[in-house]
Amino acid sequence: MVPFVDLRRQHGPLRRELAACLEEVLSTSSFILGRQLARFEEEFARYCDARFGVGVANGTDALTLALAAVGVERGDAVITAPNTFIATAEAITNCGATPVFADCHPDNYTLDPAGLERHLRLRCRHNAAGDLIDIRTGGRLRAVIPVHLYGYPADMEAICELARGEGLAVVEDAAQAHGALYQGRRVGGLGDCGCFSFYPAKNLGALGDGGMVVTSSQRLCQRLRLLRDHGQLSKHEHAVVGYNSRLDELQAAVLRVKLPHLDRWNAARRERAADYARLLAASLLALPVEEEGRSPVYHLYVVRTPERDSLLSALEAAGIGHGLHYPVPIHLSAAYSHLGYRRGELPIAEQCAEEVVSLPMFAELTAGEAAEVAAVVQRRLQGWPVAAGAVEAGA
C-alpha cells in the first residue's frame, strides 16, 4: 500500500511549531490583514525573487485578481493552455473575459511557445485602434497565462518575448510550482504577476485554502491590495468594486512555519523523481524530461502510456494511490462547450488527457515506496499479473 499523498507525514514533525504559531494568533486575536500576513507576504515575495506579495483567499482568486490588476476586462480574451485544472480558465471567466487555448508542448506539457506564436500570427489581427483582436472570440487579447504544470517551468523566455512583442501581460500560474527554477530564477517572479495556491496538498500548503500574487511592480501591488479588500482605500472609502479575498492570519502563520522547509521538501521530491526515472527507464512509459535551464519541483510525477486503463487497474489492485491530471482538457469540458471547440483542434493536449497517470509523489515518500510503485508498473507493462500484496518493494 502506497498513498498518493500523505499530509500526516509532513505535519507530524511540525506539530509543536504549528500549535505554537496558532496559539500566538489566538493570543492576539488579530485574524485579518495583520502582522503574520504582512511578514509572510514579505518572506514569500523574497523567496520568489519578487518585490511584493499580496495574500488572497485561494489560488483561483490569485489568478482572478492578477488578471483584473493587469487590465483584463469584460469582453477581452486571454490565452492559456487547455491541459490544466479548470481554475485557470475560471479566473479568466471571472473577469468577464474569454479563455482562448493554444496547445501544449508534447514533452513538458506546458504552453508551447510555437503554438502561442501560431495563434498570434494566424488567429489574431490588429484593429484600426491597434488592439490585437482574437478572431475566434472577437475580444481584445490582453494577457497570456503560462501554467507551470506539475511543477515544471514553462518556457518563460520565449513566452514573454512573444507576449511583450504584442503588448500582452504575462500572468504566471505557479499554483503547482513553488520553488521551481527557470534559468536560475524562481517561477512566479518572471512575468508581470505570479499566482500561487496554498491548497493543503501543494508543495507549500496551508491548513485550508490560501493563495498569493507576487509581483515586482509597485503599481500592480497597490492595485491588488485594493482589489482583494472590497476596493477599499480606507474605512468606508471604496475606490473601485473589488473582492473579498484575503489570506487570513492563521493560514499565514502556518505558511511561515512551513516556508523554511520548502527547499528541503522540494529536494526530496526531486530525489524520488530521480528514483522513478531510474527504475522506469526501460518501461516504455513517457517519463518527465528535464530540459537544460529548468529545475522542476515535481508537485506531481506524471507519466504517459496508451495502456492507461491497464496500468490504472494494476495500481488499484496493488493498493497504489494514483491520479489523473487531467483526463478532460478544458476546451472539451461541458463547462466550456459554448466556446465551440471541436475534438482534434488541440491534438497534443487531447492525447495527453487520454494517456497521463500521476504516480505517488510527496516529500515524505520513501525510496522503498517509490520502488514498490515502479515494480507494479513494470509488471503490468510487461504483461505480468499484479495482485494486492503480490509485489515486494524493489522487486
matplotlib code that plots the C-alpha trace (Angstrom):
import matplotlib.pyplot as plt

x = [0.0, 1.4, -0.7, -0.9, -0.1, 0.1, -0.1, 0.2, 3.8, 4.6, 2.5, 3.7, 7.2, 5.9, 3.0, 4.5, 5.6, 2.2, 0.4, 2.6, 2.0, -1.7, -1.7, 0.2, -2.5, -5.2, -3.5, -3.5, -7.0, -6.0, -7.2, -7.4, -4.7, -2.4, 1.3, 1.5, 0.2, 2.5, 5.5, 4.6, 4.0, 7.5, 9.1, 7.4, 7.9, 11.6, 11.7, 10.3, 12.7, 9.9, 9.4, 5.9, 3.4, -0.3, -2.1, -5.5, -8.1, -7.1, -5.2, -8.2, -8.6, -4.9, -5.4, -8.6, -7.2, -3.9, -5.8, -8.0, -4.9, -3.2, -6.3, -8.3, -11.9, -15.3, -15.2, -11.4, -9.6, -6.7, -4.6, -3.6, -3.1, -6.1, -4.4, -4.7, -7.1, -10.2, -9.4, -7.0, -9.9, -12.4, -10.2, -10.4, -14.2, -14.5, -13.1, -15.7, -13.1, -13.0, -10.3, -8.5, -6.4, -3.1, -1.7, 0.8, 4.3, 4.4, 7.4, 6.8, 3.0, 3.4, 2.2, 4.1, 5.7, 5.3, 1.6, 1.3, 3.2, 0.9, -2.1, -0.8, 0.2, -2.8, -5.7, -5.4, -5.4, -5.0, -8.0, -7.9, -7.1, -4.0, -5.6, -4.8, -8.2, -8.7, -10.6, -12.5, -13.9, -13.8, -12.3, -9.2, -6.4, -4.9, -2.8, -1.2, -1.2, 1.6, 0.9, 3.9, 2.2, 3.0, 5.8, 7.6, 8.6, 7.1, 9.5, 9.2, 11.8, 10.1, 6.6, 7.5, 9.2, 6.1, 3.7, 5.5, 6.0, 2.2, 1.8, 0.3, 0.6, 2.1, 0.4, 2.1, 0.0, 2.5, 0.0, 1.9, 5.4, 6.5, 10.3, 10.7, 13.6, 13.8, 17.3, 18.3, 15.3, 12.2, 9.0, 6.3, 8.8, 9.3, 6.1, 4.1, 2.5, 2.9, 0.0, 0.2, -2.2, -1.5, -4.1, -3.0, -1.5, 0.6, 4.4, 3.8, 0.4, -1.8, -4.2, -7.0, -7.3, -4.9, -3.2, -0.8, 0.1, 3.8, 5.0, 7.8, 5.5, 4.5, 1.6, 0.2, 0.8, -1.2, -4.0, -4.0, -4.2, -7.1, -9.0, -8.6, -10.3, -13.5, -11.7, -11.2, -8.8, -9.8, -12.8, -16.0, -13.9, -14.2, -12.4, -13.4, -15.7, -13.4, -13.4, -13.5, -10.3, -7.8, -5.3, -6.1, -3.7, -4.0, -3.0, -0.3, 1.2, 1.2, 2.8, 5.5, 6.4, 6.5, 8.3, 11.8, 11.3, 10.2, 13.6, 14.3, 10.9, 11.4, 14.8, 13.2, 10.6, 13.4, 15.2, 12.1, 11.6, 15.2, 14.3, 11.3, 13.3, 16.0, 13.6, 11.2, 13.8, 13.0, 9.3, 8.3, 6.4, 6.8, 8.6, 9.2, 12.1, 14.2, 15.4, 18.6, 17.9, 14.8, 14.6, 11.1, 9.8, 7.5, 4.3, 3.1, 5.0, 3.1, 3.8, 2.1, 1.0, -1.6, -2.2, -3.5, -6.6, -4.5, -2.0, -4.7, -6.2, -2.8, -2.2, -5.7, -5.1, -1.8, -3.2, -1.1, -2.5, -2.7, -4.4, -5.4, -4.2, -6.2, -8.5, -10.6, -8.9, -10.7, -11.7, -13.7, -15.3, -19.0, -18.4, -16.7, -18.6, -20.2, -16.8, -17.3, -14.0, -14.1, -12.0, -8.8, -8.2, -5.6, -4.2, -1.3, -3.4, -6.1, -3.7, -2.1, -5.6, -6.1, -2.7, -1.5, -1.2, 0.1, 2.1, 2.5, 4.6, 5.2, 8.2, 8.0, 7.6, 10.3, 12.7, 11.3, 7.7, 8.9, 10.5, 7.3, 5.3, 7.8, 7.7, 3.9, 4.2, 6.9, 5.0, 1.8, 3.6, 5.4, 2.1, 2.5, -0.4, -0.5, -2.5, -2.7, 0.3, 2.0, 4.8, 7.7, 9.2, 12.1, 11.2]
y = [0.0, 3.3, 6.5, 9.1, 11.8, 11.6, 15.0, 13.5, 12.7, 16.3, 17.7, 15.2, 16.6, 20.2, 19.7, 21.7, 24.6, 24.7, 24.6, 27.4, 29.6, 29.1, 29.9, 33.1, 34.2, 33.2, 35.2, 38.4, 37.6, 39.6, 37.4, 39.5, 41.6, 41.5, 41.1, 37.4, 38.1, 41.1, 39.1, 36.1, 38.4, 39.8, 36.4, 34.6, 37.5, 37.5, 33.7, 34.2, 37.0, 39.5, 42.8, 42.4, 39.7, 40.0, 37.3, 36.2, 33.6, 30.9, 30.2, 30.9, 34.3, 34.9, 34.4, 36.4, 39.4, 39.3, 39.4, 42.3, 44.1, 43.9, 45.3, 42.3, 43.4, 42.1, 41.2, 40.6, 37.4, 35.6, 32.8, 29.8, 26.0, 23.6, 20.8, 22.3, 22.5, 24.4, 27.2, 28.7, 29.2, 30.1, 33.0, 34.4, 33.9, 35.6, 38.7, 38.7, 37.6, 34.6, 31.9, 31.1, 27.9, 27.2, 23.6, 22.3, 21.0, 17.3, 16.7, 19.0, 19.7, 23.4, 26.1, 25.6, 28.8, 27.6, 27.1, 30.5, 32.1, 30.3, 31.6, 35.2, 35.0, 33.1, 33.7, 37.3, 40.6, 44.3, 46.6, 50.3, 51.3, 49.0, 46.5, 42.8, 41.0, 37.3, 36.3, 33.4, 35.4, 38.9, 40.0, 42.2, 39.9, 41.2, 38.5, 35.2, 32.6, 30.1, 27.3, 25.7, 22.4, 19.6, 21.8, 22.1, 25.6, 26.8, 28.3, 31.8, 33.5, 32.6, 33.2, 36.6, 37.7, 36.8, 38.3, 41.6, 41.9, 42.3, 44.3, 41.4, 40.9, 37.7, 36.2, 33.0, 30.2, 28.8, 27.0, 23.7, 25.1, 26.7, 26.9, 25.7, 27.3, 28.6, 29.6, 30.0, 32.2, 31.0, 31.0, 33.5, 36.4, 36.1, 37.6, 40.7, 38.6, 35.2, 33.3, 30.6, 28.3, 27.1, 24.3, 21.7, 19.2, 21.8, 21.8, 24.7, 24.0, 25.7, 24.0, 25.1, 27.4, 30.2, 32.0, 34.8, 37.0, 38.1, 41.0, 43.4, 46.2, 48.7, 49.8, 46.2, 45.6, 48.6, 47.6, 44.0, 45.2, 47.4, 44.7, 42.0, 44.1, 45.4, 48.2, 49.9, 52.8, 53.4, 52.6, 53.4, 54.8, 52.4, 53.5, 50.5, 47.5, 44.8, 41.4, 39.8, 37.7, 37.9, 35.3, 35.1, 35.3, 31.7, 30.4, 33.0, 31.9, 28.2, 29.0, 31.0, 27.8, 25.7, 28.1, 27.4, 23.7, 24.2, 23.8, 20.6, 19.2, 20.0, 18.4, 15.2, 15.3, 15.5, 12.6, 10.4, 11.6, 10.5, 7.1, 6.8, 7.8, 5.2, 2.4, 3.1, 3.8, 0.6, 0.7, 2.3, 4.9, 8.5, 9.9, 13.6, 15.1, 17.8, 20.3, 22.4, 25.5, 24.2, 22.6, 21.2, 20.6, 17.6, 18.6, 15.7, 12.9, 12.3, 9.5, 8.7, 5.4, 4.4, 1.4, 3.7, 1.6, -1.5, 0.5, 2.0, -1.4, -2.7, 0.2, -0.3, -4.0, -3.3, -0.6, 2.1, 5.6, 7.5, 10.3, 11.7, 15.2, 16.0, 13.5, 16.1, 19.1, 22.3, 23.1, 19.8, 20.1, 20.7, 23.9, 25.5, 23.7, 27.1, 28.2, 25.8, 23.9, 20.5, 17.4, 17.5, 21.2, 20.9, 17.4, 17.3, 18.3, 15.8, 12.9, 13.8, 13.8, 10.2, 8.9, 10.7, 9.0, 10.6, 8.3, 8.8, 11.9, 13.8, 14.9, 12.2, 9.3, 6.8, 5.3, 1.9, 3.1, 4.5, 1.1, -0.6, 1.6, 1.1, -2.7, -2.7, -0.5, -2.7, -6.0, -4.6, -3.2, -6.5, -8.3, -10.0, -10.2, -7.9, -8.6, -6.8, -7.7, -9.7, -7.2, -6.8, -3.4, -3.1, -6.4]
z = [0.0, -1.1, -0.7, -3.4, -0.8, 3.0, 4.7, 8.1, 7.5, 6.9, 9.8, 12.4, 12.9, 12.7, 15.2, 18.1, 15.8, 14.2, 17.5, 18.8, 15.8, 16.0, 19.7, 19.0, 16.6, 19.1, 21.8, 19.7, 18.2, 15.1, 12.3, 9.2, 7.5, 10.5, 11.3, 10.3, 6.8, 6.3, 7.3, 5.2, 2.2, 2.6, 3.1, 0.2, -2.2, -1.3, -1.8, -5.3, -6.1, -6.4, -4.6, -3.3, -2.2, -1.8, 0.1, -1.1, -0.2, -2.7, -5.9, -8.2, -6.6, -7.1, -10.9, -11.0, -9.1, -11.1, -14.4, -13.2, -12.0, -15.4, -17.0, -18.3, -18.7, -19.8, -23.5, -23.6, -24.4, -22.6, -24.0, -21.9, -22.3, -22.1, -20.2, -16.7, -13.8, -14.7, -12.2, -14.8, -17.2, -14.5, -13.4, -17.0, -17.0, -13.6, -15.1, -17.8, -20.4, -22.6, -22.5, -25.7, -25.9, -27.5, -27.5, -25.0, -25.6, -26.1, -23.8, -20.8, -21.2, -20.6, -23.0, -26.3, -27.4, -31.0, -30.5, -28.9, -31.9, -34.4, -32.6, -32.6, -36.2, -37.7, -35.4, -34.4, -36.2, -35.3, -35.5, -36.5, -33.0, -32.9, -30.5, -31.0, -31.7, -31.3, -34.4, -32.7, -29.8, -31.3, -28.0, -27.4, -26.5, -23.2, -21.5, -21.6, -18.7, -18.9, -16.4, -14.7, -14.9, -12.4, -11.0, -14.4, -15.5, -18.8, -21.4, -19.9, -22.1, -25.3, -24.0, -22.5, -25.7, -27.8, -25.3, -24.8, -28.6, -28.8, -25.6, -23.7, -19.9, -18.6, -15.6, -14.3, -12.9, -10.5, -8.3, -8.7, -8.8, -5.6, -5.8, -9.4, -11.2, -14.8, -15.8, -12.2, -11.2, -9.3, -11.2, -10.2, -10.4, -14.2, -15.6, -14.6, -11.8, -10.4, -8.8, -6.2, -4.4, -0.9, -1.0, 1.5, -0.9, -2.7, -2.3, 0.2, 1.6, 4.3, 6.7, 4.4, 1.4, 0.6, -2.2, -3.2, -6.0, -6.3, -8.4, -8.7, -9.9, -7.2, -9.3, -9.6, -5.9, -5.0, -7.4, -6.0, -2.4, -3.4, -5.2, -2.5, 0.2, -1.4, -3.4, 0.0, 0.4, 4.0, 6.1, 4.1, 1.2, -1.8, -5.0, -7.1, -7.0, -5.5, -4.0, -0.5, -0.9, 2.0, 3.3, 7.0, 9.8, 10.9, 7.4, 7.1, 10.4, 9.3, 6.0, 7.8, 9.8, 6.6, 4.2, 5.6, 4.9, 1.3, -0.4, 1.5, 0.7, -3.0, -2.9, -1.5, -4.3, -6.9, -5.3, -5.6, -9.2, -9.9, -8.4, -10.6, -13.7, -13.0, -12.1, -15.0, -17.7, -19.6, -19.0, -22.4, -20.4, -21.4, -18.4, -17.3, -19.2, -17.5, -20.1, -19.5, -17.5, -15.8, -12.4, -11.7, -8.2, -9.0, -7.4, -9.4, -11.1, -14.4, -16.9, -20.1, -21.7, -24.3, -22.0, -19.2, -18.3, -17.7, -15.6, -13.5, -12.9, -11.7, -9.4, -7.9, -7.4, -5.6, -3.4, -5.0, -4.9, -8.2, -10.0, -13.4, -14.1, -16.2, -18.1, -19.9, -21.5, -20.6, -24.2, -24.4, -21.0, -20.6, -18.7, -21.8, -24.6, -25.5, -26.9, -29.8, -29.7, -31.5, -30.8, -32.9, -32.6, -29.9, -30.5, -28.1, -25.1, -26.2, -26.5, -23.1, -21.5, -22.7, -21.5, -18.4, -15.0, -11.8, -9.6, -5.8, -5.1, -1.9, 0.0, 2.6, 0.1, 0.7, -1.7, -0.9, -1.7, -5.0, -5.8, -4.9, -7.2, -10.0, -9.6, -10.0, -13.1, -14.6, -14.0, -15.6, -18.7, -19.2, -19.1, -15.8, -13.3, -10.3, -7.2, -3.8, -1.7, -4.5, -5.2, -2.8, -2.5, -5.0, -6.8]

ax = plt.figure().add_subplot(projection="3d")
ax.plot(x, y, z, "-o")
ax.set_aspect("equal")
plt.show()
